[in-house]
Amino acid sequence: MNAVPSSLQQQTEQLSESVTRPIPGSRKIFVEGSRPDLRVAMREITQTQTPTIFGGEENPPITVYDPSGPYTDPDARIDLSAGLPALRARWIEERGDTEQLGQLSSQFGRGRETNAKLDTVRFPGRVLPRRAKAGANVSQMHYARRGIITPEMEYVAIRENQRLEAVRDTLLLKQHGGESFGASIQTLITPEFVRDEIARGRAILPNNINHPESEPMIIGRNFLTKINANIGNSAVSSGIAEEVEKLVWSIRWGGDTVMDLSTGKHIHETREWIIRNSPVPIGTVPIYQALEKVDGRAEELTWEIFRDTLIEQAEQGVDYFTIHAGVLLRYVPLTAKRVTGIVSRGGSILAKWCLAHHKENFLYTHFEDICEIMKAYDVAFSLGDGLRPGCIADANDAAQFGELETLGELTRIAWKHDVQTMIEGPGHVPMQLVKENMDKQLRECGEAPFYTLGPLTTDIAPGYDHITSAIGAAMIGWYGTAMLCYVTPKEHLGLPNREDVRDGIMAYKIAAHAADLAKGHPGAQVRDNALSKARFEFRWEDQFHLGLDPEKAKDFHDETLPKDAHKVAHFCSMCGPHFCSMKITQDVRDYAAEHGVDESQALQEGMAEKSAEFLAQGAEVYRPG
Amino acid sequence: MNAVPSSLQQQTEQLSESVTRPIPGSRKIFVEGSRPDLRVAMREITQTQTPTIFGGEENPPITVYDPSGPYTDPDARIDLSAGLPALRARWIEERGDTEQLGQLSSQFGRGRETNAKLDTVRFPGRVLPRRAKAGANVSQMHYARRGIITPEMEYVAIRENQRLEAVRDTLLLKQHGGESFGASIQTLITPEFVRDEIARGRAILPNNINHPESEPMIIGRNFLTKINANIGNSAVSSGIAEEVEKLVWSIRWGGDTVMDLSTGKHIHETREWIIRNSPVPIGTVPIYQALEKVDGRAEELTWEIFRDTLIEQAEQGVDYFTIHAGVLLRYVPLTAKRVTGIVSRGGSILAKWCLAHHKENFLYTHFEDICEIMKAYDVAFSLGDGLRPGCIADANDAAQFGELETLGELTRIAWKHDVQTMIEGPGHVPMQLVKENMDKQLRECGEAPFYTLGPLTTDIAPGYDHITSAIGAAMIGWYGTAMLCYVTPKEHLGLPNREDVRDGIMAYKIAAHAADLAKGHPGAQVRDNALSKARFEFRWEDQFHLGLDPEKAKDFHDETLPKDAHKVAHFCSMCGPHFCSMKITQDVRDYAAEHGVDESQALQEGMAEKSAEFLAQGAEVYRPG
């Protein structure tokens, strides 16, 4: 173990303070499963009572899905240099099909461990990794197919239900019928359903055995729509503490997984810090690092270098790998007439390799070798869309769809090995072409989870691509995409800072939730209903707390009406005290309630007498008492 | 004429400077029509040459729709106290069916003119208004139905075409087939088509004869999708100069019309300043002002007070009025069981009035009287959705759809009077219920233009409702909505400031443009294609200039790579100099081009020989020369 580098330690200590304050109005709760070490973290938003004049009833707390991990738990002690507790370590060990290694298996990894120059940036407390015993397959898909419900699966089932039973008999459950386009939406998620979905390949539970710190989550179209946030420095900018901060910031606001797209000379060490401190699955694109190992010369990439990189990262605990194995030689020239050619970094690296060697993509030819690695650590495939369109003009073309068909072929191979697999999707697609992508993906890839970047529905708004893409993301989420990869306002322009990450996450939480509502996911509307009721009743604080970003909502409100008194005022800032539609509406409601006017009566009865009464009472909303 | 109040003058002079700088990379152009005083303003975005290594070709300037008026024209002298030039005055006079009045017709208006206390806030140079001669109907719909193509209609036709002929033979016109859901999309907009659409009621050209400063524009689903920005102070905040600034700011970024929702004691004077300085149509909700005239007591509203308000505002030059004539007595109790009751201010005022008097809504009973006023000034109806849902739970309910059916009935009455009419729509609607709104509106209202607020697709994101609603707006725009009313991030929380207005406008420009692309509007993809080509060729400045917000795009870029040199650098800031997918893509393209590998050949020919050549040349992108 190394001594913790002091400057880095200082930075991470500061970080702990700034991003770990509890979310206003919320508390962390744990729902216990079938064993005492299975405690599913959720966030409970407390609500105040309805004001007396509106009826005075109690409002139940609302439970929401919470990927923020221990960071938002005031009872947890955060020490980034120690990493998070290894929540799943015992479950993994109990299965008895893995062993702790005596040394790192990758040549590169071993080199980094012994390089004294890296002492100042190395994560201090890493234990040696585990690997499947010879011949074993430790993937959740493998267990699922053998009928085993793992603690991870049970955790996920409890988590997905969001304690809906707590509001089961309330009006909060009122919800419109959804349109799920053939998804298999459940009213209650059972561990058996989780197992079955994983076994069928319709969902993945990404959790490398070397990332025992992760809280299990599931990606599949019959579950809540998830979002991914990308972080990662580039050669030009950013450091380790900054990236860890972006991780914590991402999950605070609702990122379900995080992809570390770092490049640069400390890529290995940055990743270690991130994984050790991440309660969510971490994805990477191993070809980025492999390319750095050959000094950026794509044509010098070899299977051996790539293989060592996969093992290096698998032993660090990466939960899913983007693998661009569908970029086939024959598809590459199909991109030559595009407006923006190949825009995926991974895709263009492999295209260059294919052209330079006039050989088939080595990720494709070695795909079964890759499967062997994946199942030894339970790393999931995220089959990369290296030929995704980079602009509206290039959407849904032969290159893109050719690759998608190959990804379907690869999915079947991965499934033969019981390796969990999801499929990456575009990119830039105008609205009228979005559904074709989803339908083709479901068909070609046997309903394996789709994981899309956006898509951006127009190219004309650099600086606002979180919005151009949230539109496409909401739609494709509705149509069946399981996880939405966020886009920040800086897309195409630069590297996102903390506020950009927040904006990107928020846009995507909105898209994912709008999709869940539209699909008719059970209980999806509870939070909308609770927030709307709070809004109607001028419970300002509750409205803030129930929102995706309580702090922003409060700040915006306070810009117009900064006094605390206004947060319980019975009017809202848009209309002023005299001119409030909600005030008048309450009038209508009181009237209908008091006078027994229900929907059918009102249409039949004369109301003249009631009108006279109303005027006699002063035609005002707030009568004393 | 009053002396210009000095403090207000000073404020408006400052305003002129801050919001009237030209938009970077653009210049104002004018396309002349059939007469020399018919000069249609457009914005032309200049482009630089493609870098030599990518081919070195010239890139044509791109013309875009431009509602910003003279403010972005460096040749125009802006004096807010004088107002804008009366562009349409001669056209109106030439028709010979109007007369200038000797005094204001509204009692309230006359009272304001003679009140010395208002000297410090009154717009100085107002001339007396015009009105139709006795028995005349001066609406564009009336002219259209008599077969007359007005200069306004010709202006609109030229404007809608965006000088597409300038790029007619270029690849920029490449576009995906659209899905217009039965709209009648034209490849070229002719003045006759404009006339016909107005005559059929499928489009409106809102332009009060007392707002001759306005540049004609059209709202209809067979034209470009438009957006509206709301401005307006409330009793709590905001002043005249601030509101005029919001107007100029709104149109700078692309607002096609502006609704002035001001309340408070200087509502009349604020409106005058806004109209005199607005090149876009101005809409209002007259019931707001009428309510102020009865000190906020809805039950004291009378037809006479409302009528005087309509005339007061019509003579100021308001181009369209929101009239909540569909809030019928029998619909009101249908809202009692809603989660958020009636959230439209206008709707709730009228609901209260109906209940208090047990009488039918006086806007409904006096609807033909209102039509008489509308046609004397050519004010268009925006039939208000007073019973729109205020939350997801209340979407598409009996109250909302009952009102919509009544709006259909009223549309037919308005059309009987040749009064231009559009229909306001919801509100809050989850994605799966959006299309039902559009389909029902088209059916009930005979294809009269739909003008929707959002809709918001979830309630859980206060502080981000520009995004929750841009999703719904893009979808409903695709389905056929003609104009999208923007929502700012401050919705539900407070009054928007200048940056909120910008964010709201941008979100809605995106939604409207995404809708145009999806419908397959001719030429809609030109700007996307041009921007994407610029992006691919690392023409950073062109990319900024072609975007909706060049200043924001440049600022974001400069945060990561602030040096000017980087704006012509052949790599982008996300990937760093060594690791750029576009660089590699160019390689593929060069390769395919040089070696004659087209799509079919590539699949047939062996490529080993080419591969060897490529390696021999160094496998690098940028060969000298």
Interface residues (C-beta under 8 A of the other chain):
Chain A: K174 H176 G177 G178 E179 S234 A235 V236 S237 T263 Y288 L291 G296 R297 A298 E299 L329 R330 V332 P333 L334 T335 A336 K337 V339 T340 G341 I342 V343 S344 R345 G347 S348 I349 A351 K352 L355 A356 H357 H358 G390 C391 I392 A393 A395 N396 A398 P430 M431 Q432 L433 T457 T458 D459 I460 A461 P462 G463 Y464 H466 I467 T468 A470 I471 A474 M475 W478 P489 K490 H492 L493 G494 L495 N497 M506 A507 K509 I510 A511 H513 A514 A515 L517 A518 K519 G520 Q525 R527 D528 N529 L531 S532 K533 R535 F536 Q543 F544 L546 G547 L548 D549 K552 A553 D555 F556 H557 E559 T560 L561 C572 S573 M574 C575 G576 P577 H578 F579 C580 S581 M582 K583 I584 T585 Q586 D587 V588 R589 Y591 A592 A593 V597 D598 E599 Q601 A602 L603 G606 M607 A608 K610 S611 A612 F614 L615 A619
Chain B: K174 H176 G177 G178 E179 S234 A235 V236 S237 T263 Y288 L291 G296 R297 A298 E299 L329 R330 V332 P333 L334 T335 A336 K337 V339 T340 G341 I342 V343 S344 R345 G347 S348 I349 A351 K352 L355 A356 H357 H358 G390 C391 I392 A393 A395 N396 A398 P430 M431 Q432 L433 T457 T458 D459 I460 A461 P462 G463 Y464 H466 I467 T468 A470 I471 A474 M475 W478 P489 K490 H492 L493 G494 L495 N497 M506 A507 K509 I510 A511 H513 A514 A515 L517 A518 K519 G520 Q525 R527 D528 N529 L531 S532 K533 R535 F536 Q543 F544 L546 G547 L548 D549 K552 A553 D555 F556 H557 E559 T560 L561 C572 S573 M574 C575 G576 P577 H578 F579 C580 S581 M582 K583 I584 T585 Q586 D587 V588 R589 Y591 A592 A593 V597 D598 E599 Q601 A602 L603 G606 M607 A608 K610 S611 A612 F614 L615 A619
